[in-house]
Amino acid sequence: MDFYFRSNAFDVCLCIAVLHHLSTAERRLSGLRELVRITRPGGLVLVYVWALEQEAKKLETQTTITV
């Protein structure tokens, strides 16, 4: 996944209720890496995801991603 922005382009990046729409753990990790890439050193990245309690049944198949 590549965003069409240059590296270190933004002071702040927001990702609100988006990651769950990406189909695989690899795509989610790629998206997070791109957010970090386009955010300047010392900038802020806010990632907001749905509460795990909302879809307890899906938790059985989800994987934890560490960046």
N, C-alpha and C positions, 0 to 999 in steps of 0.2 A: 504494500500500500504506500503510495507516494502522494503527498500533498504538493500542490503546485506553488509552494512558497519557498523562498530562499531560507537557508539555515539562519538561525538567530534573528529572525525577522520581527518577532513580537515580544513585548514585555510580559503579556499575560495571554494564556490560552485557556479557554473554557470547553469542557466536554461534559454536557449535562444530558443524562438519559440517552446515550448514544451507543455505548459499547455493547449492550445486549443485542443490538441489531446486527452485529458482525457475527458471521456464522460459525467461526471456529476460534479456539483459544489462540491459535497462531495469528489470525487476522486481528484479534483484539490486542495482542502484544505488539504487532506491527503498528497499529494505530497509536498506541501509547508511545512507542518509540518515535513516531513522526511528530507527536505533540512536543516531546522533549527536544527533538532536533530543531523545530522551527521557533522554539522559545529561547531567547537570549540567555546567556549565563547570568544567574542571579534573578531571572524572571520567575514567574509563578505559573504553574499548571494546576488547574482545578478539575478534578474528575469526580463526577457525581453519578453514582449508580443506584439502582433500585435496592431496597432493603432485601437481604437474603430471606427474611421471614415471609415475604410476599408470595414466593413460589416455592414452597417447601418441597413439593414433588420433583421439581427440576433440579434441586440441589444434588440429588443422587447421581446425576450425570455431568455436573459442572466440575471444572478444574480450577484450581487457584493459580493465578498468574502473578509472578514476581518480576518487577522491572528493576 
